[in-house]
C-alpha cells in the first residue's frame, strides 16, 4: 500500500465519524498534520509506509482521533470525574434495593399464604412474581441513579469543593466517626422495605384473632386510602435515601452532614401528615370490639388512632436520627 493511499484511508476513517459539516475542514487539517509529521521524521529522504504507520500509531486509532476533534467529546453520559462515584453508588443502591425488595416480598408471601392451601404451580407463580418485582425495582433504581449522574455530568456539577486548595482535603476519620457502607445499605434497605410494605402490602399491618378455631386477620389500614398518598410516602423514602447516600460519600460525621440530615428529616416530617379520610379500615374496630371485653375497649380506640400513633413514632425516630448526627458532628468535626 502506498503512503498516499494509507494516509487517505486514515483521514477518511476519522472524518466519517465526525458531523458532516466538519468533515472537510478536519480532513484538510489532519492531512496537513500528517504531512508535517512525516516531513519532520524523514527530513530529506522520501517517506515510506513504515514511517507513516509509526506516525499513525502515535496519533491513535481513527475513533480516538475522531473523539479528539468531536465537539461532543466531553458529553458522554457518565465519565470522569463522576464514573467512580457512580459505580460506588450503584453498588450500594443495588444491594439496598435488592435487600428491601426481598424483605418486603418475603413478608408479602408469608402473609398471602398464611393458612392458605395452594397448588404447587401457584407457589411457583408467587415466587416468580416476587423475583419479577425485585428485578423491576432494581431496574428503576438503576435508571434513577444513572439519570442523576448524567445530570451531574451534563451540568458540570462538582462533587468536591477542594478547587486546588490542598488544605481543604478532608482529614482521615477515626473509626468512631466513620460512616460505613453497611450503614448506608441498611438505611436504604429499610427505606425501600418501608415503601413497599405501605404501598404494596399495607394489609400486613393487621389485627389477628382466633374465631371458631380459625385465625382471622383484619388489616388496620384501608389499602386504597394509603395508596392515595403514595407521593408522600415516595417523598419520605427519597429524602431518606438521599440522606443515607450523602452520609456515605461524606464518609464521616460533619456539620455539613448534620445540616443535610436536618433538612432531609424536616422534609420527611412534612410528608408524615397522612390525614386522609377513611385511612383506618372500617372493619377493624368491630372485629376488635367483638373479641375484647368492655373494659378492654381502649385497645380498639388505640387501633383506630393508629395513624396518629404512627406519625408520633416517626417523629421520634426522625428527632433521634437528627440528634445523633448533630451530636457526633459537633463532637468530631472540629
C-alpha positions as CSV (number, residue, x, y, z in Angstrom):
1,X,0.0,0.0,0.0
2,X,1.4,3.4,-0.9
3,X,1.9,6.2,1.6
4,X,-0.7,8.4,-0.1
5,X,-3.4,5.6,-0.1
6,X,-2.8,4.7,3.6
7,X,-2.9,8.4,4.6
8,X,-6.2,8.9,2.6
9,X,-7.7,5.8,4.2
10,X,-6.8,7.0,7.7
11,X,-8.1,10.6,7.1
12,X,-11.4,9.1,5.7
13,X,-11.8,6.7,8.6
14,X,-11.5,9.7,11.0
15,X,-13.7,12.1,9.1
16,X,-16.6,9.7,8.6
17,X,-17.0,9.5,12.4
18,X,-17.5,13.3,12.6
19,X,-20.5,15.6,11.9
20,X,-20.9,16.2,8.2
21,X,-20.3,19.9,8.3
22,X,-16.9,19.4,10.0
23,X,-15.5,16.7,7.7
24,X,-14.0,18.9,5.1
25,X,-12.1,21.2,7.5
26,X,-10.9,18.3,9.7
27,X,-9.8,16.2,6.7
28,X,-7.6,19.1,5.5
29,X,-6.2,19.8,8.9
30,X,-5.4,16.2,9.6
31,X,-3.8,15.8,6.2
32,X,-1.6,18.8,6.9
33,X,-0.7,17.4,10.3
34,X,0.4,14.0,8.9
35,X,2.4,15.7,6.2
36,X,4.2,17.9,8.8
37,X,5.0,14.9,11.0
38,X,6.3,12.9,8.0
39,X,8.5,15.8,7.0
40,X,9.9,16.1,10.5
41,X,10.5,12.4,10.7
42,X,12.0,11.7,7.3
43,X,13.9,15.0,6.8
44,X,15.4,14.9,3.3
45,X,14.6,11.3,2.4
46,X,11.3,10.1,0.8
47,X,8.6,8.9,3.3
48,X,8.0,5.2,3.4
49,X,5.0,3.2,4.5
50,X,6.6,2.2,7.8
51,X,7.2,5.9,8.7
52,X,3.5,6.6,8.2
53,X,2.5,3.6,10.2
54,X,4.6,4.8,13.1
55,X,3.0,8.3,12.9
56,X,-0.5,6.8,12.8
57,X,0.3,4.7,15.8
58,X,1.3,7.9,17.6
59,X,-1.9,9.7,16.5
60,X,-4.1,6.8,17.7
61,X,-6.9,4.9,16.1
62,X,-9.5,6.6,13.9
63,X,-12.1,6.6,16.7
64,X,-9.6,8.1,19.2
65,X,-8.6,10.8,16.7
66,X,-12.3,11.5,15.9
67,X,-13.1,11.8,19.6
68,X,-10.3,14.4,19.8
69,X,-11.9,16.6,17.2
70,X,-15.5,15.8,18.2
71,X,-17.5,18.7,19.7
72,X,-19.2,16.1,22.0
73,X,-16.0,14.6,23.4
74,X,-16.9,15.9,26.9
75,X,-20.6,15.0,26.6
76,X,-20.5,11.3,27.4
77,X,-23.4,10.0,29.5
78,X,-21.3,9.4,32.6
79,X,-17.5,9.9,32.5
80,X,-14.7,11.3,34.7
81,X,-14.8,12.6,37.4
82,X,-18.2,11.0,38.1
83,X,-17.8,7.4,37.0
84,X,-16.1,6.2,40.1
85,X,-18.8,7.7,42.4
86,X,-21.4,6.4,40.0
87,X,-20.1,2.8,40.4
88,X,-19.9,3.1,44.1
89,X,-23.4,4.4,44.4
90,X,-24.8,1.7,42.1
91,X,-23.3,-1.0,44.3
92,X,-24.9,0.5,47.4
93,X,-28.3,1.0,45.7
94,X,-28.2,-2.5,44.2
95,X,-27.7,-4.3,47.5
96,X,-30.0,-1.9,49.4
97,X,-32.9,-2.2,46.9
98,X,-32.4,-5.9,46.5
99,X,-32.5,-6.3,50.2
100,X,-35.5,-4.1,50.7
101,X,-37.5,-5.8,47.9
102,X,-36.6,-9.3,49.1
103,X,-37.6,-8.5,52.7
104,X,-40.9,-6.9,51.7
105,X,-41.6,-9.7,49.1
106,X,-40.9,-12.4,51.7
107,X,-43.3,-10.7,54.2
108,X,-45.9,-10.5,51.4
109,X,-45.6,-14.2,50.5
110,X,-45.9,-15.2,54.2
111,X,-49.0,-13.1,54.7
112,X,-50.6,-14.1,51.4
113,X,-50.0,-17.8,52.0
114,X,-50.7,-17.9,55.7
115,X,-53.2,-20.7,56.4
116,X,-54.0,-21.0,52.7
117,X,-53.7,-24.1,50.7
118,X,-52.5,-23.7,47.2
119,X,-51.4,-25.9,44.3
120,X,-47.7,-26.3,43.6
121,X,-47.7,-24.1,40.5
122,X,-49.4,-21.3,42.4
123,X,-46.5,-21.1,44.8
124,X,-44.2,-21.1,41.8
125,X,-46.1,-18.1,40.4
126,X,-45.8,-16.3,43.7
127,X,-42.1,-16.8,43.7
128,X,-41.8,-15.7,40.1
129,X,-43.8,-12.6,40.9
130,X,-41.6,-11.8,43.8
131,X,-38.5,-12.1,41.8
132,X,-40.0,-10.1,38.9
133,X,-40.9,-7.3,41.3
134,X,-37.3,-7.3,42.7
135,X,-35.9,-7.1,39.1
136,X,-38.2,-4.2,38.2
137,X,-37.2,-2.4,41.4
138,X,-33.5,-2.8,40.5
139,X,-34.1,-1.5,37.0
140,X,-35.9,1.5,38.3
141,X,-33.1,2.2,40.8
142,X,-30.5,1.8,38.0
143,X,-32.4,4.3,35.9
144,X,-32.7,6.8,38.7
145,X,-29.0,6.7,39.7
146,X,-27.9,6.8,36.0
147,X,-30.1,9.8,35.2
148,X,-28.9,11.6,38.4
149,X,-25.2,11.2,37.4
150,X,-26.0,12.0,33.8
151,X,-27.5,15.3,35.0
152,X,-24.3,16.0,37.1
153,X,-22.2,15.2,34.0
154,X,-24.3,17.4,31.7
155,X,-24.4,20.4,34.1
156,X,-20.8,20.0,35.3
157,X,-21.9,19.9,39.0
158,X,-18.8,19.4,41.1
159,X,-18.8,16.7,43.7
160,X,-15.9,18.2,45.7
161,X,-15.1,21.7,46.9
162,X,-11.3,21.5,47.1
163,X,-10.6,23.5,43.9
164,X,-6.8,23.1,44.1
165,X,-6.7,24.1,47.8
166,X,-5.0,21.1,49.3
167,X,-5.6,22.4,52.8
168,X,-9.3,21.7,52.1
169,X,-8.7,18.0,51.8
170,X,-10.9,16.2,54.4
171,X,-9.0,14.7,57.4
172,X,-8.7,10.9,57.7
173,X,-11.6,10.0,60.1
174,X,-11.0,7.8,63.1
175,X,-13.1,4.6,63.5
176,X,-15.8,6.2,65.7
177,X,-16.6,9.0,63.2
178,X,-16.6,6.9,60.0
179,X,-19.8,6.2,58.1
180,X,-19.5,2.7,56.7
181,X,-21.1,1.3,53.5
182,X,-23.0,-1.1,55.7
183,X,-24.8,1.7,57.5
184,X,-25.8,3.3,54.2
185,X,-27.0,0.0,52.8
186,X,-29.0,-0.8,55.9
187,X,-30.7,2.6,55.9
188,X,-31.6,2.4,52.2
189,X,-32.8,-1.2,52.6
190,X,-35.2,-0.2,55.4
191,X,-36.5,2.8,53.4
192,X,-37.2,0.6,50.4
193,X,-38.9,-2.1,52.5
194,X,-41.0,0.7,54.2
195,X,-42.2,2.0,50.9
196,X,-43.0,-1.5,49.5
197,X,-44.9,-2.5,52.7
198,X,-47.1,0.6,52.8
199,X,-47.7,0.9,49.1
200,X,-47.9,-2.8,48.0
201,X,-48.9,-4.7,51.1
202,X,-50.3,-2.4,53.8
203,X,-52.6,-5.3,54.8
204,X,-49.8,-7.0,56.6
205,X,-50.3,-4.4,59.4
206,X,-53.3,-6.2,60.8
207,X,-55.2,-7.5,63.9
208,X,-55.1,-11.3,64.3
209,X,-57.6,-13.1,66.4
210,X,-59.0,-16.6,66.7
211,X,-62.6,-17.3,66.0
212,X,-64.1,-20.8,65.9
213,X,-60.7,-22.4,65.8
214,X,-59.5,-20.3,62.9
215,X,-57.1,-17.4,62.8
216,X,-58.6,-14.3,61.2
217,X,-56.7,-11.2,60.4
218,X,-58.2,-7.9,59.7
219,X,-56.0,-5.1,58.1
220,X,-55.8,-2.0,60.2
221,X,-55.3,0.3,57.2
222,X,-57.5,1.0,54.3
223,X,-55.4,0.0,51.3
224,X,-56.9,2.5,48.8
225,X,-56.6,5.4,51.2
226,X,-53.0,4.6,51.9
227,X,-52.1,4.4,48.2
228,X,-53.9,7.7,47.6
229,X,-51.0,9.3,49.5
230,X,-48.3,7.4,47.5
231,X,-46.4,10.7,46.6
232,X,-45.9,11.5,50.3
233,X,-44.6,8.0,51.0
234,X,-42.3,8.2,48.0
235,X,-41.1,11.6,49.1
236,X,-40.2,10.3,52.6
237,X,-38.2,7.5,51.0
238,X,-36.4,9.7,48.5
239,X,-35.3,12.1,51.3
240,X,-34.2,9.2,53.5
241,X,-32.2,7.5,50.7
242,X,-30.6,10.9,49.7
243,X,-29.6,11.4,53.3
244,X,-28.0,8.0,53.6
245,X,-26.1,8.3,50.3
246,X,-24.8,11.7,51.2
247,X,-23.6,10.4,54.5
248,X,-21.8,7.6,52.8
249,X,-20.0,9.9,50.3
250,X,-19.2,12.3,53.1
251,X,-17.5,9.4,54.8
252,X,-17.6,10.9,58.3
253,X,-19.9,12.9,60.7
254,X,-19.6,16.5,59.8
255,X,-21.5,19.7,60.4
256,X,-22.4,19.7,56.7
257,X,-23.9,16.2,57.1
258,X,-25.9,17.4,60.1
259,X,-27.4,20.2,58.0
260,X,-28.3,17.8,55.2
261,X,-29.7,15.3,57.7
262,X,-31.8,18.0,59.4
263,X,-33.1,19.2,56.0
264,X,-34.0,15.7,54.9
265,X,-35.6,14.8,58.2
266,X,-37.6,18.0,58.2
267,X,-38.9,17.3,54.6
268,X,-39.7,13.8,55.7
269,X,-41.6,15.3,58.6
270,X,-43.7,17.4,56.2
271,X,-44.6,14.2,54.4
272,X,-45.9,12.5,57.5
273,X,-49.3,14.0,57.6
274,X,-51.4,11.3,56.1
275,X,-54.6,12.9,57.2
276,X,-56.8,11.0,54.7
277,X,-60.5,10.2,55.4
278,X,-61.0,6.5,55.9
279,X,-57.3,5.7,56.5
280,X,-58.3,3.1,59.1
281,X,-60.1,0.1,57.8
282,X,-63.8,0.4,59.0
283,X,-63.9,-3.3,59.6
284,X,-61.1,-3.4,62.2
285,X,-63.0,-1.7,65.1
286,X,-66.0,-4.0,65.1
287,X,-63.6,-7.0,64.8
288,X,-61.6,-5.8,67.8
289,X,-64.6,-5.0,69.9
290,X,-66.1,-8.4,69.3
291,X,-63.0,-10.1,70.7
292,X,-62.2,-8.0,73.7
293,X,-64.3,-7.3,76.8
294,X,-65.9,-3.9,77.6
295,X,-63.2,-2.9,79.9
296,X,-60.6,-3.5,77.1
297,X,-62.3,-1.3,74.5
298,X,-59.3,1.0,74.8
299,X,-57.5,-1.4,72.5
300,X,-60.0,-0.7,69.7
301,X,-59.6,3.1,70.3
302,X,-55.8,2.7,70.2
303,X,-56.0,0.8,66.8
304,X,-58.5,3.3,65.4
305,X,-55.9,6.0,66.2
306,X,-53.1,4.1,64.6
307,X,-52.3,6.8,62.0
308,X,-51.6,9.4,64.8
309,X,-49.5,6.8,66.7
310,X,-47.5,6.1,63.6
311,X,-46.9,9.8,63.0
312,X,-45.6,10.3,66.5
313,X,-43.4,7.2,66.3
314,X,-41.9,8.5,63.1
315,X,-41.4,12.0,64.6
316,X,-39.4,10.4,67.5
317,X,-37.3,8.4,65.0
318,X,-36.5,11.5,62.9
319,X,-35.6,13.5,66.0
320,X,-33.3,10.8,67.3
321,X,-31.7,10.5,63.8
322,X,-31.0,14.2,63.6
323,X,-30.0,14.5,67.2
324,X,-27.5,11.6,66.9
325,X,-26.0,13.0,63.7
326,X,-25.7,16.5,65.2
327,X,-24.1,15.2,68.4
328,X,-21.5,13.2,66.5
329,X,-20.9,16.2,64.1
330,X,-20.2,18.6,66.9
331,X,-18.0,16.0,68.7
332,X,-15.9,15.0,65.7
333,X,-16.0,17.9,63.2
334,X,-13.8,20.5,65.0
